[in-house]
Amino acid sequence: MSISQNSWVEISRSALIHNIKQFRKIIGPKVRLMVVVKSNAYGHGLLEVSKICQKAREVDWLGVVNLEEALALRKNQIKKSILVLSYYTLDKNQLSLAIQKNVSLVVYQKEQFEYIDKIAGRLNKKAKVHFKIDTGTSRLGIPSKKAFQCINTLVKCKNLFLEGLFTHYATAEEKNQDFTIKQTQEFYRLIQELEKINIRIPLKHAACSAAALVDKAYHFDMIRLGISLYGLWSLEDYQSIKVKYHLQPALTWKTRIIQIKNISKGQTIGYGRTYQAAKNMKIAVLPVGYYEGYDRRLSNRGEVLIRGKRCPIRGRVCMNLTMVDVSRLKNVKVSDEVVLVGQQGKEVINADELAQKINTINYEIVTRINPLIPRIVQ
């Protein structure tokens, strides 16, 4: 059930396809392309985006954060290869279903793959796993020094197929690539050590969106296209690359005015009375707030688009309501369309602008849009 028909997110099919094609050109025909649809497709809608990617011949894989997302995709007839990138519980029923539905699973500790091996044996079916190496990000994964022995143990499990080996970069988005190069070298050394004892793994992958843009040496057998799938940039200094590769933002977040009222000079607006009118003014009340994912830190700082004009937020962003100054608009009325993120007329408010105002990253702006808000593919 959606939380309100007064707020919705529009997803551009053509923008997503455009961005996919851009990266297919970058990596060429031989490198596999995984699109990362984890966390509700970075706020864009898990099923909506996955259905578009299902039909895109340029896409080989889908990446999700957990087993629940993977099984939701299979339930909805998504047939492309799926990798669970981060976590799942060691629940025999869930893992049995994953194996039966041909979902590939990340492994990063011995207990995981030994347990999966037992379940796969009972099903008389090979389980596909991708072994995650920690080359310096210090998140999930087995440290490189311990990985060789662990992988040697894994390949002896009769009911497992070691389909992939992967790592994750810590600084691929930054100007200085020294640490990314170091991680790549460490990852490559492990691959060579395994090949010396005839352990050859079909899919080696490391590159996120930023790494895929920076250097072909990071591509290996597959890239994982995340934030840039959605037309957003993650690179610290991307101006030169942006000129070369044009990405199209896929998301527009809209709402409607639910009330208009006149405010007298000296009157205050909102909780804490943080804004006082310097003159008589007109405000519009919008049915979105921090519950819907519109950040409270935009209080008295953010702007929205109404009738192609920027209208500043006045007072604090509430749980479900936000007030904006519409004094300079003519004939503004209840039910007028409002753009929170996206373009209206010639004006644009993008995720990067909002992120800069509240000292965060564009990822957070889009992924925090409440998943109950309808996503409409256009």
C-alpha distance (Angstrom), angle and dihedral (degrees) to the residues before:
residue distance angle dihedral
M1 . . .
S2 3.81 . .
I3 3.79 118.3 .
S4 3.78 95.5 -134.3
Q5 3.76 139.7 -4.3
N6 3.80 86.8 -148.1
S7 3.80 91.5 74.5
W8 3.79 127.6 46.8
V9 3.79 142.8 158.5
E10 3.79 121.3 -130.4
I11 3.81 117.6 -151.8
S12 3.79 120.0 -159.9
R13 3.79 112.0 -137.6
S14 3.81 91.5 -168.2
A15 3.82 92.1 52.5
L16 3.81 92.2 52.8
I17 3.80 92.4 48.2
H18 3.80 90.7 46.7
N19 3.81 91.6 52.9
I20 3.80 92.3 46.9
K21 3.80 90.7 52.0
Q22 3.79 91.3 49.1
F23 3.80 90.7 57.9
R24 3.78 93.7 42.6
K25 3.82 87.2 58.3
I26 3.80 90.4 48.7
I27 3.81 96.8 51.1
G28 3.80 98.4 34.3
P29 3.82 129.4 -137.9
K30 3.82 99.1 -62.7
V31 3.81 101.0 56.3
R32 3.81 115.0 80.7
L33 3.80 118.9 -121.6
M34 3.79 120.4 -140.1
V35 3.79 117.3 -173.0
V36 3.78 113.2 -153.0
V37 3.81 111.6 -136.2
K38 3.79 97.0 166.8
S39 3.80 123.0 137.9
N40 3.79 94.4 29.3
A41 3.82 90.0 -45.5
Y42 3.81 91.1 -59.6
G43 3.80 88.2 -53.5
H44 3.80 94.7 -48.3
G45 3.82 96.9 104.2
L46 3.81 124.5 -82.3
L47 3.80 98.2 -134.5
E48 3.79 95.8 34.5
V49 3.81 94.1 54.1
S50 3.80 94.4 38.7
K51 3.80 92.0 53.8
I52 3.80 89.5 54.2
C53 3.81 91.7 47.7
Q54 3.80 90.8 46.5
K55 3.81 88.6 66.4
A56 3.81 95.7 43.0
R57 3.80 110.1 99.5
E58 3.81 90.0 -159.8
V59 3.83 90.1 66.4
D60 3.81 119.8 84.0
W61 3.80 103.8 169.2
L62 3.79 143.6 21.4
G63 3.80 120.9 -144.2
V64 3.83 121.4 -152.5
V65 3.78 132.8 179.3
N66 3.81 99.7 -128.4
L67 3.77 144.8 6.2
E68 3.80 93.6 -98.1
E69 3.81 90.4 62.7
A70 3.80 91.6 47.0
L71 3.80 94.0 51.1
A72 3.81 91.2 45.7
L73 3.80 88.4 57.3
R74 3.80 93.2 48.4
K75 3.82 89.7 48.3
N76 3.79 87.9 55.6
Q77 3.81 94.0 52.0
I78 3.81 97.8 -101.5
K79 3.81 101.8 155.8
K80 3.80 104.5 177.5
S81 3.80 119.2 108.8
I82 3.82 111.4 -78.1
L83 3.81 129.0 -159.3
V84 3.80 123.6 -165.5
L85 3.80 99.8 -140.5
S86 3.79 103.4 -170.8
Y87 3.80 125.7 13.0
Y88 3.79 153.0 -15.4
T89 3.78 136.2 166.8
L90 3.80 120.9 -101.1
D91 3.78 91.8 -111.4
K92 3.80 112.2 149.9
N93 3.81 94.8 -148.2
Q94 3.79 94.4 50.0
L95 3.80 93.7 43.3
S96 3.81 91.4 46.6
L97 3.78 89.0 54.0
A98 3.81 90.8 47.8
I99 3.80 91.9 53.0
Q100 3.80 92.4 45.8
K101 3.81 90.8 48.7
N102 3.81 91.7 50.7
V103 3.81 95.8 -115.0
S104 3.81 115.6 159.8
L105 3.80 115.9 -134.2
V106 3.78 132.6 -149.1
V107 3.81 114.9 -128.2
Y108 3.79 126.5 -167.4
Q109 3.79 105.0 156.7
K110 3.78 135.3 49.6
E111 3.80 94.8 -120.0
Q112 3.80 90.2 60.4
F113 3.76 100.2 53.7
E114 3.81 94.3 39.3
Y115 3.81 89.8 53.8
I116 3.81 92.8 45.6
D117 3.80 89.1 48.8
K118 3.83 90.7 57.0
I119 3.81 93.1 48.4
A120 3.80 92.4 47.3
G121 3.81 89.2 49.7
R122 3.80 90.9 55.8
L123 3.78 89.7 50.3
N124 3.81 91.8 45.9
K125 3.80 87.8 -131.7
K126 3.81 132.0 115.2
A127 3.80 115.4 -112.5
K128 3.81 116.2 -141.5
V129 3.79 115.3 -135.8
H130 3.81 137.4 179.3
F131 3.78 115.3 -151.9
K132 3.81 113.8 -139.5
I133 3.80 120.1 -144.4
D134 3.79 124.1 -160.5
T135 3.80 105.4 -141.8
G136 3.79 95.6 168.3
T137 3.79 112.8 -47.0
S138 3.82 89.6 97.2
R139 3.77 94.9 -144.0
L140 3.79 124.6 103.1
G141 3.77 118.0 -14.4
I142 3.78 142.2 71.5
P143 3.82 114.5 -83.8
S144 3.79 111.8 -103.5
K145 3.83 93.1 -115.9
K146 3.80 90.8 60.0
A147 3.80 97.1 36.7
F148 3.81 99.1 80.9
Q149 3.79 94.5 60.7
C150 3.79 92.9 41.6
I151 3.81 93.3 51.4
N152 3.80 89.5 47.6
T153 3.80 87.2 57.5
L154 3.80 93.2 45.4
V155 3.82 95.7 54.1
K156 3.81 89.3 57.5
C157 3.81 90.2 62.4
K158 3.80 103.7 105.3
N159 3.80 96.6 -149.8
L160 3.81 99.6 47.9
F161 3.78 130.0 86.6
L162 3.80 112.6 -158.0
E163 3.78 95.6 -142.9
G164 3.79 99.0 164.0
L165 3.78 148.1 17.4
F166 3.79 119.7 -160.6
T167 3.77 147.9 165.5
H168 3.79 136.2 -172.4
Y169 3.80 128.1 -125.8
A170 3.79 122.6 -125.5
T171 3.82 101.0 -162.2
A172 3.81 107.3 20.9
E173 3.83 90.3 122.9
E174 3.80 94.1 56.8
K175 3.82 131.0 88.9
N176 3.79 93.3 -120.5
Q177 3.81 107.1 71.5
D178 3.82 96.9 -179.8
F179 3.79 95.4 108.2
T180 3.81 92.5 43.4
I181 3.79 89.1 53.3
K182 3.81 89.4 49.0
Q183 3.81 91.3 51.4
T184 3.81 91.0 47.7
Q185 3.80 91.8 51.7
E186 3.80 91.4 49.1
F187 3.81 90.9 49.3
Y188 3.81 91.6 47.5
R189 3.84 92.2 49.3
L190 3.79 90.1 55.4
I191 3.80 91.0 50.3
Q192 3.81 90.0 52.1
E193 3.80 92.4 48.4
L194 3.79 90.6 52.1
E195 3.78 92.9 47.6
K196 3.81 90.1 53.8
I197 3.79 88.2 65.6
N198 3.82 92.0 41.8
I199 3.80 97.1 -102.3
R200 3.78 102.5 141.5
I201 3.77 117.7 177.5
P202 3.84 119.0 -158.1
L203 3.80 98.2 -143.6
K204 3.78 124.3 39.0
H205 3.79 112.8 174.8
A206 3.79 138.2 171.4
A207 3.82 111.6 141.3
C208 3.78 123.4 108.6
S209 3.83 120.8 -170.6
A210 3.81 93.9 -76.9
A211 3.80 95.3 45.4
A212 3.80 91.1 48.9
L213 3.81 89.3 57.2
V214 3.79 96.8 44.3
D215 3.81 105.5 52.3
K216 3.82 138.1 -1.2
A217 3.81 88.1 -142.0
Y218 3.80 86.8 75.6
H219 3.81 95.2 55.0
F220 3.83 100.6 80.0
D221 3.85 108.7 162.6
M222 3.81 97.9 -33.5
I223 3.80 141.7 11.6
R224 3.79 126.6 -145.4
L225 3.79 108.5 -134.3
G226 3.80 108.7 -157.0
I227 3.80 127.2 147.0
S228 3.81 94.5 11.7
L229 3.80 91.3 58.3
Y230 3.79 84.3 71.6
G231 3.80 94.4 49.3
L232 3.80 96.3 -102.1
W233 3.80 127.8 124.6
S234 3.80 125.7 -130.0
L235 3.80 100.3 178.2
E236 3.78 117.2 111.8
D237 3.80 91.8 -137.9
Y238 3.78 108.6 21.1
Q239 3.80 103.5 148.0
S240 3.80 95.2 106.0
I241 3.81 92.0 44.5
K242 3.81 91.8 43.7
V243 3.79 89.6 59.5
K244 3.80 90.0 53.8
Y245 3.80 98.8 41.4
H246 3.78 119.1 37.6
L247 3.79 115.5 -156.3
Q248 3.79 124.7 -169.1
P249 3.84 120.7 -142.1
A250 3.78 108.0 -123.1
L251 3.81 100.7 -161.9
T252 3.79 133.9 77.4
W253 3.80 119.2 175.3
K254 3.80 116.1 -156.2
T255 3.77 140.1 177.9
R256 3.82 138.5 166.0
I257 3.79 135.5 -117.2
I258 3.81 110.5 -102.9
Q259 3.81 99.1 -178.1
I260 3.81 139.8 12.2
K261 3.79 122.1 -160.1
N262 3.78 140.4 170.6
I263 3.80 119.3 -117.1
S264 3.80 121.8 -158.7
K265 3.79 124.6 -135.8
G266 3.80 109.4 -83.7
Q267 3.80 94.4 21.9
T268 3.80 116.7 129.0
I269 3.78 128.2 -134.5
G270 3.79 130.4 -142.1
Y271 3.78 138.0 -19.3
G272 3.78 115.5 -17.9
R273 3.84 89.5 13.5
T274 3.81 88.4 -104.1
Y275 3.80 94.4 160.9
Q276 3.82 125.5 52.1
A277 3.79 120.2 -171.0
A278 3.80 112.2 -116.4
K279 3.82 89.3 -162.5
N280 3.77 140.0 0.4
M281 3.79 108.3 -60.2
K282 3.78 145.3 168.7
I283 3.79 122.3 -124.1
A284 3.80 133.6 -168.6
V285 3.79 122.2 -147.8
L286 3.82 116.6 -140.7
P287 3.84 125.4 -159.5
V288 3.81 96.0 -127.3
G289 3.78 133.1 90.2
Y290 3.77 140.9 145.3
Y291 3.81 92.7 -55.0
E292 3.78 87.9 60.8
G293 3.80 88.8 48.5
Y294 3.80 100.9 -98.6
D295 3.77 101.5 135.6
R296 3.81 119.5 -115.8
R297 3.81 89.4 -141.3
L298 3.81 87.3 73.0
S299 3.81 88.4 71.8
N300 3.83 108.8 130.6
R301 3.83 87.9 -7.7
G302 3.76 110.5 67.0
E303 3.79 130.6 77.3
V304 3.80 135.1 -152.8
L305 3.80 132.2 -159.9
I306 3.80 121.2 -112.6
R307 3.80 121.7 168.2
G308 3.79 88.3 -10.1
K309 3.82 93.4 -57.6
R310 3.80 131.4 111.1
C311 3.79 112.4 -113.7
P312 3.83 118.9 -170.0
I313 3.78 124.6 -130.9
R314 3.80 112.9 -113.3
G315 3.78 120.5 -158.3
R316 3.77 127.2 -5.6
V317 3.77 123.5 -32.6
C318 3.81 104.2 -113.2
M319 3.79 129.7 -149.8
N320 3.80 92.9 -91.0
L321 3.81 105.9 -0.7
T322 3.79 138.4 62.4
M323 3.80 128.7 -173.8
V324 3.81 123.6 -145.7
D325 3.79 134.6 -175.1
V326 3.82 111.6 -112.1
S327 3.81 97.1 165.0
R328 3.79 94.6 123.5
L329 3.79 95.8 50.1
K330 3.79 120.9 97.8
N331 3.80 121.7 -139.1
V332 3.80 93.2 -0.7
K333 3.78 110.8 169.0
V334 3.79 145.3 177.7
S335 3.84 112.0 -75.9
D336 3.81 93.6 29.6
E337 3.80 110.2 146.5
V338 3.81 117.3 -105.5
V339 3.81 126.2 -163.1
L340 3.80 115.2 -147.9
V341 3.82 95.9 173.2
G342 3.78 121.7 13.0
Q343 3.78 140.3 30.2
Q344 3.79 132.7 -40.5
G345 3.77 117.2 175.1
K346 3.79 108.2 -38.1
E347 3.79 94.9 -27.9
V348 3.81 124.0 93.9
I349 3.80 131.4 -168.7
N350 3.78 107.1 -174.2
A351 3.79 133.3 -174.7
D352 3.80 91.2 -104.3
E353 3.80 91.9 58.5
L354 3.79 92.8 50.7
A355 3.80 91.5 44.7
Q356 3.79 91.3 53.1
K357 3.81 91.6 50.8
I358 3.80 93.0 55.5
N359 3.82 98.1 33.4
T360 3.77 98.6 -113.3
I361 3.83 138.1 103.0
N362 3.79 131.4 -85.1
Y363 3.83 89.6 -112.9
E364 3.80 90.2 68.2
I365 3.80 94.6 48.5
V366 3.81 94.2 58.5
T367 3.81 102.0 31.5
R368 3.80 92.1 54.1
I369 3.79 94.2 60.0
N370 3.80 102.5 116.7
P371 3.84 109.3 -98.6
L372 3.81 90.3 -138.7
I373 3.80 90.7 67.9
P374 3.84 107.7 98.4
R375 3.81 117.5 -102.1
I376 3.79 111.2 -148.6
V377 3.80 118.0 -164.8
Q378 3.78 114.3 -144.8
